[in-house]
Amino acid sequence: MQLAAVQYILDTVVQALDANPDRKFVYGEMSFFTRWWREQTTATKDLVQKLVDNGQLDFVNGGYVQHDEAAAHYVAMIDQTTRGHSFLKEQFGKVPTIGWQLDPFGHSATHASLMCGLLGFSALFFGRADYQDMEVRKAAKQMEVLWRGAKSFGDSADVFTANFPTGNYGAPGGFWYDPWSPDDPIMDDRCLYDYNVQNRVDAFVNASQELASVTYGDDILIPFGSDFQWISAHQYYKNVDKLIHYINKDGRINAFYSTPADYVALKHQYNHSWPLKTDDFFPYADCPVCYWTGYFTSRATSKGWIREATSYLQATRQLEVLTGAAPTDRTTAQLQGTANTDSLEEAVSLLQHHDAITGTEKQHVANDYHARLARGWKESQKVFTDALTDLITADSSAFTTTEADAHLLQAAGTRRMLANPQHRDPSYLAAQSASSALQSNLDVASTAGTTHSLSSLSNTHDIGEAARLAEPNHTSSNGHAFVAGDSAGVNSTQIESQADTCLAGDAVSTICVDRNQPVLAPQPWEQVDQVAAHGLKLQQCQLLNASVCEPSVQMSKQGRGFMLAVYNALGWDRASEPIRVPLDVTAASAAVWVVTDPDGKAVESQLVPVSQSTKELQGLMAKEGLLSGLDNTAQHELVFLSHLPPVGYAVYTITPHSKAQAALLGPAAAAAAAQTYTYTKGILTDTSAEAEVVTEGDCVSLDNGLLQLNFSKSTGRLIRLTNHQAGVATNLTLDMAAYLSGDQNAGGQNGPPSGAYIFRPDGMSVPEGLLQLHVARGPVLTQVQQVFQDYTSVVIRLWDKALHVEVEWTVGPIPIEDKRGKEVVLRYSSSLDSGATFYTDANGREYLKRVRNFRPAWNLTVTEPEAGNYYPLTAGAYIQDASQTELAVLTDRAQGGASLASGQLAVMLHRRTLFDDWRGVGEPLNETMQGCMNCPSAGLVARGRHWLTLQDRKSAALVRRTFQQRLNDPPILSFGPLPKQAGGLLHESGLALQFSALRAALPFNVHLLTLKALPNNSVLLRLAHLYQVDEHGDLAQPAEVILWDMFDSWKLSTVSELSLSANQLQSDIQRLKWHPGKSLSGETQDEMPQFEHQAAVRCHGQQCLESLKIVLNPMEIRTFLLELA
């Protein structure tokens, strides 16, 4: 491990800056700066404030980390930036104006438009870009461009973008002045034999002139510093002071300490028309066989858990606001030991780092990241379940407490409930479904020829990350930061840190994130003491995607019923939301299971056996010690379709009944048993007595009324997908294959092997054998299990009246006995004639056009036909034919994707390599179930989901955008016992079984992005428009939301519109305006969107009733501070 620490850099830099007022230093990331800041004396803090005020210490970017731009989702990008900017504003009154993304491995159009343009930045700096791209732009002196990252914003988010010509971010070679540097210091004593002033001056002048030859104008910015540099700032500054003195004495160039902001202001004075960039900087290669496209997928389970945690954080924040549960500030929460969401926010922010969510960190660093995430999740889970319990039990005595426990509830009882749970009569759901905002969008869809039932647009399911808890018991803490003088960095993959090992209970190992705050290794179900003997305590399960859930399995095993509270964080109704609940039905085999809704009405349900791959995963987890045994694993799942109100919950009852009792509740009350059958080489085997097999020739047809899937009996493979409603169909096959990871001699060429960063395939293994066709069908769900190889399988689910096909993939343990790494892809091959074109999302926002073997801004020399055509998929990808029939694949995490043949979409799922790729990690990407390396543990199993949609041109964007959001923010399940009062009949218990915080659902093109409690009875609110310009005839238009009427029982005293990161008033943003020149892509500049931009909102009292009709233009995100009366 690297022996370096950011604290020593900051210690010496502050002293050195104070010693010479001419010196300047630039710092980028707040994660380590805040840790250092907490340890400083008042005198040191005063000195730092002075250095900030006089401009010697400047902050660029200012996020908590320097986030990745391929794998990070825009919600988390905003959150982590807001966290860093909040610290700078609170401590120094500082608002950064410069983007500083030196190290990420490719650059996103969303980062340019959203995280620079809309954030209020005037410029963006980065180091890395494709070597071919840089060669072209250097020759044309176009290393500085004007980047228009989103067509939806027109020129309002254009950002001046500087790409350092070295392709990196360090000082010119020979000018590193730390103690262990091999470079010569400035020797200016003429009495010394090593006197080298003229030599050093000449070298620096030559390097400067070389840089000036590839950029426009006479001014250049030269960064000084890189990873682990400036550890001894006195030594570094002394040499740079001398260098500047002798350079200026030489007279050929003028050198001085500066900052990126000063440089940008100087460039702005040129009044030059800068080359216009309208695409992005993916994929990135630094040599002909060195495509950094592997990290789009690396550490697949970690990527999935980070995405799930990001969504969970948003939901828990909502509940903090709705119940008044949030502590007044972080310090108070820490001192009082109050559970809060801050630790999860910190962990999610940290994991957006470009060596975290990318999967390019060392294994011990990944373990530390996961420990932090587990700790934050555990704290937030308590916040979530306590708040939800408060809402459910607020007006009921169904669950009683003893006097001894009264003090535990006192704090909850004195909270100010910002939203009052209400009992809803049966008319509520109909009224909500017909709310003006929601209904208007359904009418819009209808006029566009895309009428869909609300239930058809509401199908998602919450599956956690299965093998994500494969973490060792011992880990090290680490972090990262970027500092500059003008720039330097510390890479999180190499930081030395101190490991703490803790013992708890019977010598159970725990993971210590902070020295005095041990965190128990994550468990599938946290055993939490009941508030009282009969008090309600909701529990959650984090291994639902492996059908592991202690509360539901244990209560069903005992023949007991239970309640299921389902929370919906979206601002829309979810009218037919799929729910899967693990059950053990062996003890109550004579009983039937019944699901009832909040009104006590029976809901049609079905018992489905878990897949063979799930049973194998459960067994492997037990064998590896990740489960204490199989007691809490389920062999069946109870599935049903729920109806969830917006920003609210619904409570369902799941109980065993006799058949006679169930019959009294209705003919479809009892959970139906799935009809199962198997085809082996076209022969029907293992048929349940009730199975009714629908076949025609070699074809088995599965139909839910809206979609039809056809499978071949003889091969077991999917062969066709039809959308009855849209009137479109395509031949469609699905297969899983594995690229063989290349070593340094892959393809007979020297170069790095496949590793954490680089994807360098050397052949492909494609299973050719026949598949068994395992089918389980019923009134709610029909699913098909397919096994491709021993370590690759899928479960294809077709829910009743759904417009999407769910594909649950399982990969692992990836075998390496043949000494070959493998990178597994799932390929969807259709008969759509899409040619070489497909579309991928940028961080969950706009979709960008991709063309195989092509780059818009230069003539690509194809050297790696597979690796060079993979792009990041943060949320999804799609292809179209000439009629614009669209096949889309939506993802539950960041992955790499390509279209290597017409009609095909390939998504990389999981990687296991045996070599390091020479790019800084220093170890192979060889994950195991126990999170250890060179140990006997099995390879890590990864499981996730894709949603597949097939739509016509008019409805494609509506379905894709809606389902993309539903997959990203799944409903959250909480389990609890039934009350003894009212005979366990929840609808007669007085509990609030149904609740929505909104007066009406939001429009379908508006997303409630952030609802976060702030001090002083304030709330941070963000609303996001989900459609890009020209994407849909009606939904890609301005949307309206009335803020004062948005939430039940809220009274607003003041509303202020803020910048995206909430660090200044929107009206105070002052960005530099730049002149666009000729497009790098050669296309003519399209007519820009002509949307009227609403003035920034700021109102008080009665004014707010007149000023709060908010207009959101396509892709726009608006941020508000709401002060409640």
N, C-alpha and C positions, 0 to 999 in steps of 0.2 A: 504494500500500500504506500501511497505517496505521503511523505512526511511534510505536510503543509497545513496551514490553518488560516482562515480569513481573519481571525481576530488579530493575528500578529501583523498582517498587512495594514489593517485599520489603525492599530496602535501606533505604528511607526509613520504612517502617512499623515495622520493628524499632527503629530509632532513636527514632521518635516515641512508641512504646509505653513504652520505657524512660524517657522524659522525664516521663511522667505515669502513675502507677499506676492512675488511674481509667479510663483508656482501654482499650478492648477491640477486638479484630479477629478476624474469622472467615475461615478459608481452607478451600477445598473440594477441589481436585484436586492430586494429588501429582506429576504428570508434570513440570511446570515447577518445582515446589518442590524435587524431588530434584535437578534440574539446578543450581538455585541453591545448594542445600545443599552439593553437592560442591565448590563454589568458595570456601566460607567458611573463615575462620580458626577456630582453636580458641576464641578469645575470643568471636567472634560466635556460634559454636555454643553456647557456655556461656550466653550472654545469651538466645538463643532458648529453650534448655531452661528457664531461669528464668521466661521469659514464659509458657511452656506450663504450668509447674508452678503458677504463681500465678493462672492462669485468664485472663490478658490476651490470649493468643493461643490461640484455640480452633479445633479442626478439626471440620468437619461433612462428612458423606458419606465423605470420605477415600479414595475410589477413585483409581486412577491418572488417570482422567478422569471427567467427568460424562457417563455413557454415554447414548446414544439409547435410547428405549423402544419404538420401532416396528420398527426394522430389526435391532437387536442380538439375537443368540441367547443363551439363558440361560447356556450354557457359557462364552461369552466375557465375559458380564456378571460372572459369578462370578470368572473369572480376573483381570480387570482390577481388580475391587474387592479381591481378595486381594493383588494386587501392591501397591496403595496402602496397604492396612491393614498389610501386613507391614512396610513402611517405617516407618509411624507407631509400631508396636509396638516395633520394634528400636531406633529412635532416641530415642523419647520415652516409651515405655511407655504410649502413648495408645490408647484404644479408643473410636472415635466412637460416638455413640448417636443421632444425628440424620441423617435423609436430607435431601439438599439438591439437588433436581433443578429448578433455577430456570428453565433455558432450553429444555429439550426441548419438541418441538412436538406435545404430546399425551402422555398418560401411561398406562402399561400396568398391568393388574391383576397381572401377574406381578412387576412391579417392586415393587408394594405388598406382596404376600404373601411373595415370596421374598427380594427384595433389601432389604426393610425388616423385615417380620415375622420371618422365619426368620433373618435376619442379626443380629437383636438390637436393632434401632432401635426407639425409642419413638414417633417422630414423623417426618413427611415434610413438607417445604415445597417448593412449586413456584410458578411465575409464570403459565404459560400454560394457559388452558382456553377452550373454545368461548364465543364472545361471548353466544350465546343462553343457554347454561347459566349463565354468570356473572350475567346479568341476573336470572334466576329466583332464584338462590341469594342474590344481594345483597338482593333484596327481602324474602327470608325470613330474613335474617341467618344464612345457612348456608354462609359461606365457609370454615368449618372443620368437617370431618366426620370420622367414623370409617369408614375404608375397609377392607372385607373383600374382598380381591382374589381369594381362592380358596375355593370351597366345600369343597374337600377338607380344608382346614386348620381348618374350623369357625371359632371365634373366637380360636384360639391365635395367629393372625398378624395380627389387627386392628391397624391403625396410625392414630394421630391424624394427620390430614392438613390442612394449612393452605395454602389457595390465596390468594396475595397479591391483594387486590381490584383492584389496578391492571392485572392481567393481565400484569404484567412484574415486574421485580425491582430497579428503581432507586429513588432517593430521590424524595420529592415534588418536583414541578416548581419550579424556582427555588432549589434547595439543592445544587447541584453546585459543588464548590470546588477543582477542579483548575486549573492555570495557564491553560489555554486555554478555560476555561468562560465562557460569556456571562453567567452568573448573577452577581449582585452579592454581594460578600463582606459579612460583618457589619461595618458601620461604626459603632463605638460611641464615637467621639470627638465629643463635642457641639460641638467647635470646627469640625467639618467641615460643609460645606454638604450633604454626602451622607449625613449621619447617618440610619440606617434601622432602628434596633433595633426600635421598635414595629411598623413595617411588616413586618419579617421574623418577629417573634413572632406577630403576628396571622395571617400567611399560614400559618405552621406549625401554629398551633392550629386554624385552619379545616381544613387538610388532615387533621390528626389526628382531628378530630371527624367528618369525612366518612368516614374509614376505620372509626372506631368504630361508625358507624351501620349498617354492613353485617356486623359480626361480633358474636358473642355475648360479653358480659362487658365489663368496664371496662378491660381490658388489651389493648393492641395492640403488635405488633412492626413497626417501620418500618425497612426496610433502607436503608442509605446506601452508595451505590456502584453502578457498572454497568460496562459494557465499557470497558476502558482507563482506569478511574478509580483514584484514589489513587496516581497517578504521583509526586505530591509530597505525601507524607503529612503533613509538618509544616504545610503550608499548609491542608490539608483539616482536620486535627485542630484547628488553632487556631480555625477558624471554627465547627466543631461544638462545641468547648468553650464558646465564647461563646454560641452558640445555646442550649445546655442551661442555661447560667447565667441567661440573661435569661428563658427560658421558665419556669424554676422561680421566678424572682423575680416574674414576672407572676402565677403562682399558679393559673391555670385548669387546667393539667394538670401532671403530674409527669414529667419526662424524665430519662433516665439511660442510660449505656452498658450494654448487656446482650448476651446471646448467645441463640441459638435454644434451647439446652438449658435456660437459666434461664426463658425464656418458657414452654416446654412444662411445666416443673415447676409454674409458677404456674397454668397452665390446668388441670392435673391436680387441683389443689386445689379446683376448682369443684365437683367431684363431680357433674358435669352429664351428662345423657344426650345424646350427640351424634348428629346425623342419620347414618344408616347408608348408605354407598355400597357397592353390590355389583356394579356393572359397571365400565367403564373410562372414560377420557377421550379416546376416538377416535371419529370424526376431529375435528380441531381446525380451527376457522375463526375469523378475527379480523374478518371483515366478510361481508356477504351473498354476495359473489362471490369470497371469498378462502379456499378450502379448501386446507389444507396436506396434500394427499394425493398430490402428485406425487413428493415425496421418498421415498415408500415404494418407488419404483422407480429414482429418479435414479442415474446412474452404475452401470448394471446389471452391467457386467463387474467393477467394483471390489467390489461387493457379493458377487459370486460368488467372487472370489479371497479375500476376507476370510473367507468361510465355509469355503472349502477349507483356508486356512491355519490356521484354528482347529482343524479336525479333524486336520490334519497335525501340529500342535503336540502334541495329546494323544497321538498314536501315537508320536512321537519321544520324548516324556517316558517313555512305557512302556518303550521300548528302553533309555533311559538307566538306568532302574531295573533292568531285567532283566540288563544286562551290567555294572552298576556303572560306567558311563561318565561319569556326571555329575561335574563338578568340585565340590569341597567348598563353594565359594561363588563369587559373581559376581566379586569382586575377584581371586581366584586365577585364574579363567578369563581375565580381561582381561590380567593381568600375564603369564601364560604363553602367551597367544594360543591357548588351547585352544578348539576348536569346542564350542559348547554351545547350548542352546535359549533362553537368556535374551534374546538379541536378537530372536528371533521372538516370544517372549512379550511383550516390550516393544512391538514393532510391532503385534501383534494387539490388545494392550490399548489402545494409542494410537488405533487405528482404530475403537474402539467409541465414540469421542467423537460428540456430537450434531451436529457439523459435519464428520464424517469418513465413517462408514459410511452416513450419510444421503445422501451425494452432494451436499451443499450447500456445499462448499468451493470456493474459486477453483481454476482449472486448475493453477496452479503449486503450490498446496498439495497437490492430489491427486497431482501428480507426486512431490512430496516424500514423501508417505505411501507411495506405491508403491515408491519407492526404499528406504525403510526396510523395507518388507515383503519386498522382493527380497533385501536383505542378510540379514535374519533367516532367510528360507527357505534361502538358500545355506548358511549356517552349520549350520542344523538338518539339511539334506540330508546333509552330511558326517557329522554325528552318527548319523543314521538308517542310512546305508549302511555305515558302519564297524561300528556295533553289530550290524547284521544279518549282516554278513560274519563277525564274531566268533562269532555263534551257529552259523552254517552250518559254519564251518571249525574249530570248537573241538576236535574229536577226529579230525581228518583231516589227512593229508599230501598230499591230492590236489593242492593248490596249494602249491608250495614257494617259498621265498624265498632270496635270496642273502645271504651274510654282510653285505654292504654295506647291506642293507636291514633287518637284524635289529633295529637300534636303533629303526626306525620302528614295529616291532611290540611293542617291549618294554613300552610303557605298556599296550597292550591285553592283553598276556600276564599282567600283574600285577594286572589288575582282579579284583575279587571278583565272580565270576559268581553273581548271586542266583538265577538259574534255569538249570539245566543242560539244554542241548539233548539230546534223546533220539531215538534211532532208533525209529521206530514200525512195528510189524508191521501187516499188513493188518487185524487185528482192532481196531486203535486207533480208526478212524473209527466203526466200528459201536458200540464201547463208549462213545465220546464222545456219539454221537447218542442213545444209550440211557441217558445219565447221569440220575440220579434227578431232578436239578433241572430239566433240560430236558424229560425225558419226562413229568414230572408236569404240565407245562403243556400238552403235547400231549394228555394224557389229559383235562385240564380242558376243552380245546377240544372234544374228542370228546363229552364228556358234555353240552356245551352245544349240540351239533349242529353243530360247526364243525371237524370233523376235517380237517386239511390235512397233506399230506406235508411233511416238513421242507424238502425241496427247493423246494416251492411257496412257502415263506415266506422264501426266502433269495436273492432275485434283486435284485441291484444292479449297478452298474458304475461304475468310476472314470473320470470324464471331467474333465479340467482346465478351466481357463478360457481360451478361445481367444485372444481379442484383448486379454487383460489386459496383455500386454507392450507395448502401444502407448504407450510412455512416451518423452518426449524425453530427450536426453542431458544437458540442463542443468536444474537444479531448485533450489529454495530450501527451506531447512528452516524449520519453524514448529512452534508448539505452542499451548497454551492453558492457562488456569487460572482458577479462580474464587476471588476473595478478597473479603472483606467487612469492612465496619466499620459496620454489620452485614453488608452484602453488596456485592460488586462482581464484575465479570467481564471476561475478555478473550476475544474471539471468534476462533477459529482461522482463520476465513475472511479476517481482516483484518490479521493480525500481520505486521509487517515482519521479515524475516529475511535472513540473509546467504547468498548462493549461493556455493558452491565448485565450480570446474570443474577436473577432473583429466585428465591424459593418461596413457595406458598403452600400452606396445608401440608400434605404428605410429600414434601420434596417435589412438588409439581413445578416444572420449569415454567417461567413466565418471561415475557419480553419487556424489557425496560426501555421506554422511550425517553423519559426524563428520569434522572437518578432516583428521585423520591416518589415517582408515580409508576409503579409496575403495572403492566397490562397482562392479564391472563391470556394465554394462547386462545384464539377464537374457538368457540364451541358452536355446534349446529343450533343449539337452543339454550339460551342463557337461563339458568335456574335463578330466579329472583324471588326473594321472600315476598309473601303476600302482604299487602298493606294491613289486612286484618283477617281473622279467621274466615269471614264470609265476604271480604272485600274483593272487588273486581280488579284483577291484574292481568292486563293483556300481555301476550308473549308473541315473539316473532321467530321465524325460522329462516336462516340464511342459506340453507342447502335444499331449498325447494326444487331446484332443477335436478337434484339427484334423488328426489322423493324421500328426503330425510327431514322429519319434522316431529320432534318429541311431543309437543302438546296434542296435535291431531292424531298421531299414531297411538300414543298411550291412552288417550281418552276413548278412542274408537276400540282399542284392544280390550278395554274394560266395559265396552258396551254402553258408554256414556255419550250423551250428546254434548255439543259445545257451540259457542257462538263464533262467527267469523266476521270481523269488521274489515271492510275493504275501503281503502282511502284512494281517492282520485285527485291528483294534484293539478290536472288540466282544467282549463277554464271552460270546457265543453262537457255536455252529457256524454256518458259512454253507455249506450242503450243496450248493447248485447256484448258485454265484455266477458271473454272466456276466463274461467277460474278453474284451477286444478288444485285439489286438496289431497295430500297423501293420507291413506287410511289403512288400518289393519282390520280386516273384516273376518278374521278366522274365529275369534271368540263369539261374535254375534252372527254366525253363519246362517242362523235360521231367520234373522231379522232382515228387513230391507231398510235402506237409508233414504231419508227424506230431507230435502232442502226447502226451507221456507224463507220468504222475503220479509222485509221490515213490516209489512202489513199482515203477516201470518199466512200468506197464500203460498201454496206449494209451487215450487219451481221445477220444471223438467230437468232431470239430471241423469247421470249415467256412470256406471262403474267401468273403468278401463284398466286392464292389466298393464303394469309398467313394462317397458321394453327390456329385451334381453341385455342391451348395452347398459341400461340403468342398473340392472341386477349385478352385472359384472363390475360396474363402477362402485356400487355400494360395497361389494366384497373386497375390492382393491383398497378402498379407503379404510376399511376395518383392518385389513392385513397390514397396511402401512402405519397403523396407529392413529389415523386421522379421525376415526370413530372408535368409541370404546367397545363397540360390538354392533350387532345388527338389530338390537332391540327397538331402535327408533326409525328403522327403515321400513318403507311401505312396499307392498307388492301390488297394490291397487291404488288408483286415484279416482276420486269422485269429481266429476266435471259437470259444470253448468254454466249458463250464461247469465251474468248479473246486469243490473241497471244501476249506474253510479251517477250521482249528481255532480255538477262542476264544483271544484274546490270544496270537496265534501266527502261524505262517506255513506255507506249503507251497511247495515248489520244483518247478516243472514244466520239462520239456525240450521245446524246439521245434526240430525238425531236418528237413532235407530227406532224402528217401529215394527210391529207385527204386520203381516200383509193385510190383515183385516183393518187395522188402524190406518194404515196408509191408504187403503181404498176409500175410507171416509173423507180423505183430503182431496180426492180427485183421481180420475183414471190414470193420469200420468205422474202422480205424486211420487211413487216409489222409483228409486234409481234403477234405470234399465241396465241389464247386464249386456256387455258388448258381445256382439256376434263375431266370432273369430274363425278364420280359415287360412290355410296356407297352400300355395301352389309350389310344387317342386318339379322343375322341368316340365311345366304344363299340366302336371297331375295334381288334382285336388286332394289334399290330405289334412288331417287334424281339424275337421270341421265341427264347430259346436252344433248341437242339435237344432238350435233355432236359426242357424245361419241361412240367409236367403241370398245366394250368390247371383249377381247380375252380370252375365257374360254375353259376349257376341264373338264367336270365332275364337281368336287368340286373345281377345281384349277383355279385361276386367274394368268396368266403369264405376267410378265413385262420383256421386253427384249430390250437391247440397242445395240445389234449386237455383243457384247463381253461377257456380263454377262446376266444371266436370273435369276429372282426372281420369285418363285412360292408361292402363298398365298392360304389359304383355305377360300372359300366363307362362309362356315358354322361357322368356329371359328374366322375368321378374322386374323389368325396368319400366319406368315412366316413359310414355311415348307421346302423349298429347295433352294439352291444356286448352280448355274452351271456356270463354266467358259468355254465358247465354245472354246476360243483360246487355252487354256492350255489342254483342254480335261479332266477336272476334275470336280467333282460334289460331293455334300454332302447334306444329310438331315440337315436342320438347323432351329432351333426355337429360338425365342428371347422372354424373359420375364423379367419383373421387379418385384422384391420382396423386402421385408423389414425385416431385422433382428430386433427383439425386443431387445432393449438395456437392458442388465442385470443390476440389482442393486447389492448391496454388498452380497446378498444371492443367486445369480444366480446359477442355477443347484444344489442348496442345499449345496454349499460350500461357506465358508467365503472368502472374498477377495474384491478387489476394483470393483466398477461398471464400465460400459463403460463410457469413458470420452474423453477428447481431445486427450490423448495419447493412452489409452488402449481400445481395442476392445474386449468386453466380451458379446457375444450374449446369449440370453435366449429365444430361439425359433425363428420362422420365420413366417411372414404373406405373403402368396402367393395368389394373385388374381386368382380366378378360373372361373370367368364369361366370357361370350362370348365378343369378341371385334367387334365393327363395323369396316368395312374395307373401309376407305375413300381414294379414289385414284384420283389424278390429273395428267394427262399425256399429253405429247406434244412432239414436235420434239427435244427439247433441254433437257428437264427434265421431269422425271416421279417421283412423290413422293407419299408416303403412310403415312397417319396419323393414329396412334394407341394410344388409351387411355387405360391404364391398371387399374389405380385407379384415384380418383379425383386429386391426387397430383403427379402422374407419367404418363408420355407419351413419345412417340418418333415420330419423323418424319424420314422416311427412304427415301433417295434420290438416284435415279439412273440417273446419267448424261449421255448424249449421248456419246457413244464410250469410256466410262470410264472403268478402270480395278478395281475400288474400289466401295464399297457401303458406302454411307455416312449415319451415324445414329446420328441424333441430338436428344439428350435426355433432358428432362425438369423434374425437381424434385422440388416439394414444392408448397405452404408451407406445410412442413411435419406436420401432425396433432399430437397434444399431449393432446387432451382432455381426452384420456384414461389414462393419467399419465404415459405413456410409451414413452421413447425415441425410435427413429427408425433410422436404418442405411440401406440405399437403395442400392441395387445392380442390375446391368444389367447382365443377364446370357445369353451367347451364347452357345447353346447346339447342337452339330453336331453328325453325325454318324461316324466321324473319330475315329479309334481305337488308341487313344493316350496313353492309359494306365494311369499311375500315373505321367507322365512326361509332363512338359511344360517349356517354356523359357521366361524369362523376361529381359528387358534391364537394364543396370546399368548406370543411369544418362545420357541416350541417346547415350551411346557408345556400348560396347560389350554386347551381349546377353548371359545370364548364364542359365545353365540347372538347373531346379528345379524338385524335386521328392516329391510327396505327402507323408507326415508322415516320412520324412527322412532328415537327415543331413549328409553331406559327412564326417565330422570330428569326429562324435561321435554317439553312439546309442541313438536315441531320444526316450524318454518316452513321449507318446502322452497324453496330459492332456486337451488340447483345440483343437479339431479336425478342427474347422473352423478358429478361430483366429490364431492358430499356423501354418496355411498353407497359410496365406496371405503374399504377398511380394510386395515391391514397384515397381510400373510401372511408370517410368519417361516419356517414349515415347511409350511403347507398349509391347505386349506379343504374343506368338504364340504357337500352338500345331502342331504335325505332326503324321501321321500314318506310318506304316511300309514302304510304298512306298515314304515317305517324301512329300506327299501332305500336304500343309501347310495352315492352317487357322490362320490369324493374325488379331489382334485388335490393332490399333494405336490410341493414346490418344492425346488430345490437352493440357493436364496438368498432373501433378503428381496425381496418384490415386493408391489405393490398388487393387491387383488382385490375383486370385487363380484359380486352376483347381481342384475342389473338386470331380469330376467324370470324367471318360474317355470321351474324346470328348468335354469337356466343358471348357469355359473360363468365369469367373465371375469377374466383375469390380465394385468396390464400388464407387458410384457416389456422395453421399451427406449424411451427418450425423447430427442428432439433438438429443442431450442427455440431461437428466434432473438432472444428478448428476455429482459431481466432482470425479475424479478417484484417488485422494490422491497422485498425483505425482507432485504437485507444482503450478498448475494454480489457484486452490482455487475457481473455479466456473465452472458450467456446460458449455457444448458447445451448447448454445441455441441462435443461430443467428437469427436476425430479419431483416426485410426490412429496418428499420431505424437505425440499428446498435446500438440499446439500449437493455438493459436487464430489466426484470420486468416492461415492458411497454406494452401498448395495441397494439403495432405494430404486423403485421402478420409475420409468419416465413419466413426466407429468401428463395427465389427461386433461384435455380442453373440451368444453362443451359450450355451444352457443346457438343462436337462432338467426335465420334469415326469414324475411317475409317476401313472398313472391307475388307480384301483381301483373295482370295482363289487362290492358285497357285500350279503348279507342282514343283518338286524339283529343276529343272534347273533355273526357273525364279523367285523363291520365294524371294531370297535375293535381287535381282535387284529391284523388285516391292516394297518390304517392305522398303528397305533403301531409295529409291527415294521418296516414298510417305511420309515416316516419316519426311523427310526434308521439303517437301512441306507443310505438316500440321503444322510443327513447325514454318515456316516462311511464313505465308500467304501473298498474295499481299495486298498492302495498297491503299485504295481508297481515292481520293480527288476530290471534286466537285467545279465547277466554272461556271460562266455565259458564254454565247456565245458572241463573239465580235460583235459589230454592223457593223464593216467593213466586206466586202465580204459576206454580207447577212447572216452572221452566218455560212457560210461554212468553217469549220476549215481547211480543206485541201487546201483551196485557200487563207488562211489568212497570210501565211508567218510564222506561229508559228512552232516551232520544236515539232512535234506531236509524234515523235518516237526517241528513243535514247538508246544507250547502251554504257557503259563506257569501255567494253571489246572489244578487236580486234576479239576475237573468244570465244565461250562458253568454260567453263572449262570441263574437263572430268567428266563423270557421277559419278566417285568415288571420286571426290575432291570437297570440300565445301569451299567457301570463308567465313571464320569464322569471321575475324575482318578486317575492313578497317577504321582506326581511325587517324584523324589529330593530329599531335604533333607540338610543337613549332619548330621554325627555318626551316620551309618549309620541314618538315619531315612527314612521314606517317608510322603508325604501321600496318603491314600486317600479318595475320595468315591464313594458309591453312591447312585444315584437311582432312585426308583420312577417308572415311566413312565406309569402310568394315573391318571386322576382318578376321584374317587369316583362310583359309579353308572355308570361307563363300560362295564364288562364284569362279568358275573355272578361270575366267578372270579378274573380277573386284576386287577380293581380291589379286591382284598383285601390285607391285610398279607402281605408276602413275607419269607422268612427266608433269611439267609446266615450261614454259620459262618466267621468271619474266620480263625481259626487254621488251618483246613483248606482255605483258599481257594487258596493258591499252592503250587506244587511247591517243596520244599526250603527253605522259609522257617521260621525259628524266631523267635518274637516274645518279646521280653523285657518290653516295656511297651506298652500300648495306651491312648491317651487320646482321648476324643471331644471335638472342638473345635467352635467356631461355624462357620457356613458359610464365612466368610472366613479361618478358621484363626488368628484373632488372640486367642482366649481359650478357656478350657475351656468346654464347653457348660454345665456345671453352674454356672459363674460368671455367666451371662447374667441380667440383672435388667431386665426390661422393665416399663414402666408399664402397668397394666391400666385399660382405659377402659370406660365404660358405653354400650352402643348404644341409640340412640333409634329413632324411626320411620324406616322405609326411605324413601329419596328416590325409589325406583322404585314405591312404593305397594304392593308385594307383602308378604304376610305372611312372617315369617321362617320358612324351612323348618327342619325338624328337622335339627340339625347331626349330622355323622358321629360315631358313638360308637366310636372306636378307642382302645384303651389305648396310651398313649405310654410307651415303654420308658425307663427311667432312663438318664441319660448314663453311658457306659461309661468306666471307668478301672480298669485292672488291672495287676498285675505278676507276672512269672514264671509259676508254676504256676496262679495265679488265672486267667490268660488262657485256659487250657484249659476253664475252667468258665463263663466270663463272656462268651464271644464269639459267642453266637447272636444275631445282629443282626436286629431286626424293622424293616422299612420299611413305613410306612403309605402309602396312595395319595398321590402327588405329593411325598412326603417325600424330602429329600436329607440324608444324614448324612455327616459329615466326621470322619476319624480320623487321628491321628498314630501311626504304627507304628514303634517302636524295635526294630531287629533284633538278635538275640543274636549 
